[in-house]
Amino acid sequence: MLRTAALATALLLLAGCGADWSEPHPVPSAVGALGPGFVSTSPRPEATITPDAGSWSAVHPSAGYRVVLVTHGTDQPTRNLVEAVENWSGEVDADLRTVVVTDPHDLVPAVTRALDLKPDLIVSAGNDLVDPLALVTASHLSQQFLVVGAELAEPTHNVTSVDWRGASFRGEGLGASSTYDPGSFTPERCAAAVRAGVAAVLNGLTGIVVWL
């Protein structure tokens, strides 16, 4: 019953959103340029970069950028992340669709449903999605993923994460580079994380951790 309810919720959220994604879609690109303090050299896979504050602010996606937000959890950090993604998408006129997972057993199927939509980017919000993403992302290397407020322990080149002190969950049973602090997920920090992460993806700086 719970799985049925979760699927129904996801389908309801996906219905009636924006343009028909089955139509041909131009390859997205970055509009605007990264500031000189974003990165000094091309980072190696799984590297961590620490960009200067605001060095990503001039970058936004080209028109019609298709994004699926997958989210699980009702805690304040997750709510702040979701709000940040929604605000960003409205500001840049991205085509955003959301999959809300209410049943923990539906986490992997929810990521699969997001993949089925073939978006330009899948964004995750909620620590419980880290382990399901670790299972799925390596099998879908042509799909870009952005994990905000957490990271995968061994990301493939299509997975980019944005972390900061207090937000570095890497999955059950794995250590983190800092102690989890829900209070660090301020609206301002979440907004910066979304923008910095998308700017990295749009500029081909993927498979890394962006540390704010």
BELSULJO-V977624 format. One record per helix or strand of 2 or more residues. SS is the DSSP state (a for helix, b for strand). FROM is the first residue (numbers start at 1). TO is the last residue. Records with the same first field share a line. If there is no record, write none. Layout:
SS = FROM-TO, FROM-TO
This chain:
a = 2-14, 76-92, 104-116, 129-139, 182-184, 187-202
b = 30-31, 48-49, 60-61, 66-72, 95-101, 121-125, 145-148, 159-164, 209-211
